[in-house]
């Protein structure tokens, strides 16, 4: 063991280099701070390496293979003998997508003069921490301010110990072959996305979800559109299903579960457990510093990301709220600016929630129910994508776009969309809600034709009682 004799002085230290950490580090450097970022595993964190980005790569590959197998025959395009080289798919995902992005993040950190420290951080007190390197070296650092962005880890449930044929999301993304049969426990965003991706890649997929519907954070009428597509893909979905045990058979795994008290089982090549994540707040020295966490291990913070210890900030999956990469990035910028003395503060008025299912789901701001619970008098309009020329030409007419606005002056407070490219189309509505615009502002904005974004204009016109295309 090599021990650093003297403490290296730092201004702001960021622990964790995921979408929250690296963004916080760059913004802090832009604000004139001397910044170091500590990473124990890989630059870019879970999102860029084994989460958001590689999962979208597999989703894209699944669409391409499905279309090559005959999914494009509706256009008169026929193909025969389509084959999948899944090893090449994985190589493309890892080398062309993940490595390109993570390498770019590392370059951006260096460009902004952020020092990258490899190792595991442990806070000794309010002003010092120790970094343990891969070679078991110990280096002491002193700092003025710290931003904790250590992210989260998949939850392991009883009877389903990770390993072998029981996978967490990282394992599911890095399979060497496409399973013939694949079971997903947890029909939330991650489970539904990966389940559909592997279904498109040729797997026979079963999803077991404990709640009454899959994708429980989205409204039921949106989810029904996705459920229909899952059925079309040959997927099996069981809701109110409680997973009990995974039995490893050597060359397969038997998943035992219950539905309405009735014992059932299904055999598969692999089972993915995707039931949520827990914050990485243990074993980094928070107790010794006196930083408070709640009963879920989350760090309580104020509207600038500041903990109860004034020079410590926390962002992302380790603080209350949705565990979303874009939320972490947003909070990282706020924390960095707060350290610099700026009057920055979080405002979650329009926090996007997106699922890259088929079709995609996107929700911004408030639903009708949420708006009414907050005492707002609202109404809504719903435009079917079957009335959108671009959706028809893409043969993706399933779904709709809904706008929620105040009755008095039609100020937009929320929007939901299920349909093609919902993740991109809805950004316009997010800006409109954030800026306090009303439906007329959207209706009077000239939208290109034919585009999916015209559905936003059409929905706004419907909200004003002046629909053209429905």
N, C-alpha and C positions, 0 to 999 in steps of 0.2 A: 504493500500500500504506500502510495506517494502522497504526502500531505503538503499543501501549499503553505509556506511559512507566513506569508503576509496576506491580508485581505486585499483583494482587488476592488477598487472603488468604482461604483456605478451610480448613475443618476436614477434612471428608471429601468427596472428589470421586469421582463414579461416571462411568465412560466407557461409554456405550451405554445406551439406554433401552428395551431389550426386556424380556421377562418376568423376566429376571434383574436387569437394571439398575434398572428403575423400582421393583421390589419392594425391592431392597437400599437404594435411596435413601430410600424411605418408612420402612422399618424403622429405618434409621440416624437419620432425623429424629425418629422416635418415641423413640429412645434418647437424645435430647438433643443430637445433633450438628448442627453447621451444615453443611448439605449442598448441593452443586451437582451437577447431572447434565448431562453434555455429550452432545449428539446431533448427528451430522452429516447425518442424512437425515430420518427421521420418528419421532415419539414412538410407542412400542409395538414398535419393531423389526420384524424379519421376521415374527414370529409373528402379530402383530395386523394387519399391513398386507398382507403378501404370502405368508402361510404358513398356520399352523394355522386361523385364524379365517375368512379368505375361502374356503379350500378346503372347510371344513364348510358354508359358505353354498351353494357350488356343488353339494355333495353333497346337501343338502336340496332344492335346486331340481331336481336330477336325479330324486330320488324322487317329487317332486310331478308332474313331467312324465310319468314312466313310468306312474304310477298314472292320470293323466288320459288317457293313450293306450290304456288298457285293462288296466292292471295291477291294477285293483280289481274286475274282472269276477267274480272268485271270490266276492265279497260280493253279487253281483247288481247291482252298480253299473255301468252302461254309459254311455259318453260317446262322442260323435262330434265330429269336427272339431277336436280339441284342437290348438292351435298354441303354438309357443314364440316369444316375443319376447325373444331373448337379450340384446338391448341393455337392455331393462328389467330382466332378471335381473342384468346386470352393474351397472346403476345402483343397484338395491336392495342388492346386495353391498357396493358401494363407499360408498354414502351412508347407508343405514340400519343396516348392520352394522359395517363397518370404521370409518367416521367417528364413529359413536356410541361405540364402544369406545375409540378412540384419544383422542377428545375427553374421555372420562371419565377416562382415565389422566392426561392433562394437568391436568385439574381436581384430581385427587387429589394430584398432585405439588405444585400450588400451595397446596392446602388444608393440606398438611403443611409448608409453607414451604420447599420444595425449589426452589432457584434453577435455572432451565432456561437452559443456555447452548447456543446454536446454533453449530455449527462442527465442525471436525476437530481432534482432540487429538493432540499429540505431546509425549512426556515428554522433558524436557531433562536431568533428573537425578532424584534420589530425592525432591526436595521441590518441583520446579517443572515446569510444563508450559506449552505455548503452544497457544492455540486459534486456528485460522485460520478466519475467517468467510467467508461467501459473497462478500462485497465485498473479499476479500483482506486484510482487517484482521487484525492479529496482536495478541492480548492475552495477557500473561503472568499466570499464576496460581501462587501458592504454596499448598501443602497439607500436611496432616499425614498423612493416609492416603488411599489410592486403591484403588478396586474396579474392576477391568477386566472389562467385560461386553460385549465388542465382537462377539460372535456369530460366525457363519460364512457362507460363500458357496458356492453350488453348484459342484461340480467339473466342469470341462470336460474331455472326453476327446478323444484324437486322432481326427481325421476328422469331428468334430462341433463345430465352432466355433459358439458361440452367436451368433445373429443370423438375420434373415430367417425361414425356416421351421424352423430349429433352435432350440428353446425350452428355457429353464430353467424351474423351477417358477413363477417370477414371470410369465414370458411366457405360460405355459399357463393361468394364472389370469385373464389379462387379454385373452384372444382376443376379437375383435369378433364372431366367428360360431362356431357349433359346426362343427368339421371333419366332412366326410363320412367321411374316413378319418384315423385318428389312430394313430401309433406311439409307444409308450412304451418307452424303454430303461431298464431297471432296475425290477424288480418288487418293490421293497421297499415300505415303508408309503406313502410319498408317491406313487410310481408306481402302486401298486395302487389307492389312494384316488382319484386323479385319473382313472385309466383307467376305473374303474367309474362315476365321476361323468359323464364324457363319454359312456360307453356308454348310461347312463340318459337322457342328453340327446339321444341319437339317432345318435352316431358309431359307425362300424365300427372297433373298437379292437383293436390287436395289441400284446401285451406281450412284450418280449425280456428274459429274465433269465439272467444268466451262471451262477448257481449251480443246483443240482439242483432247487430248488423256489422258487416265489415266496414272499414274506414269510418269508425264511429265519430271522428271529429268533423265529418262533413254531413250536410243535410241529406235526408233519406232520398229525396227525388233525384239528387245528383248521383248518389251511390247506385241507384237502380239501373242507371245507364251503364255503369261499369259492370255490374253484376250480369247484365244481359250479354255483354261482350265476353265475359269470363265463361258463361255457359256456351256461347258460340265456339269458344276455343276448346271446349271439352273439359274445362276445369270443374272440380267439385268443391262446393263451399258449404261448410256446416257452421252455423252460428249457435250460440248458447252451448258451445262444446268445450268441455273441460279436459285438458290433457292430463293424463295420469302417469304414464311411464313409457320409456323407450327401451325395448329389448333388442340388444345387438345379436343378430343371428350369424354374424361373420360376414356373409356376402349380402346382407340386407338388414333392415331394422324394422321391427314391429312397433307401431305407435298405438298405445292403448288410450282410449278417451271415453268420456261419457256425454250423452246428449239426453237431456230430460231424465236423468237417472238411469238411463239404459247404457250398459257397457258395450263398447264397440272397439274395433281395432282395424288398422289398415297397415299393409306392408309397403315399404318403399326402399329405394336405394339409399336415400339420405333424408334427414329431417332437419329443417331450419327452425330454430327457436328465435322468434322475433316478437318479444312481449314488452319491450321497453328497455331503457338504459338507466344506469345508476351513476351519480356524479363521482368523479375522481377527486374526492376531497380527503381521503384517508392517507395516512403515512407521508404527509408533506409538512408536518409540523404546525398545523393550524392551532392545535390545542395549546401548545407552548406559547404561541403568540397571543392567544386569547380571542381568536376570531370565532364568532358564533355561527353555528349551523343549526338548521331545524331538524325535525325528526326524520326527514328524508335525506339528511346529509347535505342539503343545499345551503349555500352561504347567503345570509340575509344582507341585502345592500340597499342603499338609498337610490334616488333617481339619477345619480351620477355614477353608480356602480361602486360607491365607497362602502366598505365594511364598517363594523363598529370600531376597528382600529384605523385611525384616520389616514395613514399613508398606505393602506392596503385596499386594492380594488379587485373586484371579481366579476367575470363576464361569462356569457355562454351557458353551456349545459349545467354548470355548477351553481347557477342562481335560479330562483323561481321563474316560472314561465315556460313557454314552449322551447323544446330542444331543437332549435333550427339554426343552420349555419348563418343565414342572413341576419338573424337576430343577434348572434354572437359578434358578427362583423360590426353591426350598428352600435352595439354596446361598447365594443373595443374603441371605436372612434370617440364616443362620448367620454369614456374613462380617460383616454389620453389627453383630450382637450381639457377635462376637469383638472387634471394634474398640472396643466399649463396655466391654470387660473382662468380659463374661459368659462362663461356661464352656460355650459352645455348641460343638457338633461335629457333623459330618455322620454320618448312620447310614442307609445305603442298604438296610436290611433289607427294605423293601417299596417298591420303585421300580416304579410302574405302567408298563406298556407297552400302548398302545392303538392299534388301527388302525380307522379309520372306513370299513371296507369294508362289503360287504353279503353276509352279516351282519357285525356288528362283532366284533372280536377284543380280548380284554383278558387280560393276564397279570400276576399280582402275586406277589411273593416267588419261591420256588424251584419249578422243575419237579421231577418225580420223579428224573430223571437228575441234575440239579444237586444235589439233596439227598443222593443216594447218593454223588456225587463228594465231597461234604463230610463223608462218614462218617456220615450220619444213617440210621437204620433207619426207613424210612417205608413207608406204604401209601397208597392213593388210592381215591376213589370217584368215579363219573362218572354224572351224572343227565341223561337226554335231555330236551330242552325239549319234545319231543312229549308228555311227561307233565305239562306245565304248562298249566293252564287259560287263563291270560292269553296265553301264546304262541299257543295254538290259536285264541283269539278274535281275535288280531291277524293270523292266517294267517302266522305267522313261527315255525313249529315246528322249523325247521332248527337244528341245533347242540346243545350240551351245556354243562354246568358241571362242573368237576372240582375237588375239594379234595385237597390233599396234607398228610398229618399224620404225626406220629411214631407208631410202632406201640405204644410203651409206654404213652403217656398221651393220645394223640390231639391233641396240641398242633399247631395249624395252622401250617404253614411255607410254603405256597404255594397258588395257585389259578389256574385258567385257565378262560376262558369264550369260546365262540363262539356268538353268537346276538343276538337283538334287544336293543338297549339295554345291551349288555355293558359299555360305558364307564361307565354309571351304576350298574348292579346290583352291580358288583364292588367299589365303594367300601366297602361293608359288610365284605367279606372283608379288605380292606386294613387296616381298623381292627382287626379281630379278630386278624390276624397281628401287627400292631404291638403290640397289648396283651397278646400271649402267651396268647390264649384257646384253648380246645380245642373239639372238635366238639360236645361236649355244651352248651357255652355258646350255640352257634348253634342247636342243635336245640331248646333250651328257650326260645328267644326267639320270642314270638308274632309271626308275620308276617301282614300284611294279606292278605286273600283277595278276589278273585283278583289276584295280582301276580306279576311276573317274579321278584321277590326271593324268593318262596317256593321257587324252585329251589335257593337257597342252603341253606335249612332242609332240604329234601328230600335234598340231597347230603350234608349233615352226618348226617342220620339213617341214610343208607345206609352212611356211613363207620363208624357205630356198630353196624352189623349189624341195624338196626331200620327198614328202609325201609317207607314207607306207600304211596307212589305209583309204585313200580316193582317 
